[in-house]
């Protein structure tokens, strides 16, 4: 079965890393074109050297290319604001096109591949939440599979050197989008997200901390669910791992915790500590925050492409 053709919008760090991953790992997708707005960008130059068509005149330039009609899937690695316009233009030009959104725009449903991809394979636009969301929401979902989670808080610490202009411009969207996805995808009643840009030199790997407050639960079952979920994420993000064993603390009626918007909670506090090392396909290994986004996007795109191809095969 031939591969479906895809376009990558955004010739920056994320778009370029995604393109390289697609060329190396793509089973159902073939990158046909990379789109940018800077003709001198390293991403467009690298794409050209790798034999991929390039376009330096943005989304409208892509739409005007003859090969656009052969494109089935578009990956958008620009910014939340730009994605809203990109989605509109692409949808007007080709209503059936599928978009995988790597920005926090959240036009389409939130998608964390190991948690809810099958539910949204028909969605015209899939939102990959944020790097922090891709790293931590699977852990919230793991705890939620064992006990009701009333509150989940995540802290994503990334090297400031791996936070480009797009990331910095989307900080507000990051916190809002991740918080909502913790609730809608992770299953928490209330979610909160914090991002830390760490200026340390040499740069540190991405670190993520997940705190959940849930109903009382068998800690062995919670730990097993967390470890199983780590293995599932690690299947497409090899540098994803637990930094230390899962920590637990119980709260009974004599000392409940007051959760804003929820009230007094008794039960179990679970603390999960993660580390994400990048594959260093295009970016340094410390840029695990970018690696997990591109890996998750490719995983989602591959699943969608396989599904679309199966729908086109005569019964």
Secondary structure, 3 states (H helix, E strand, C coil): CCCEEEEEECCCHHHHHHHHHHHHHCCCEEEEEEECCCCCCHHHHHHHHCCCEEECCHHHHHHHCHHHHHEEEEEECCCHHHHHHHHHHHHHHCCCCEEEECCCCCCCEECCHHHHHHHHCCCCEEECCCHHHHHHHHHHHHHHCCCCEEEEEEEEEEEHHHCCHHHHHCHHHHHHHHHHHHHHCCCCCEEEEEEEEECCCCCCCEEEEEEEEECCCCHHHHHHHHHHHHHHHHCCCCCEEECCCCEEEEECHHHCEEECCCEEECEEEEEEEEEECCCCCCCCCCCHHHHHHHHHHHHHHHHHHHHHHHHHCCC
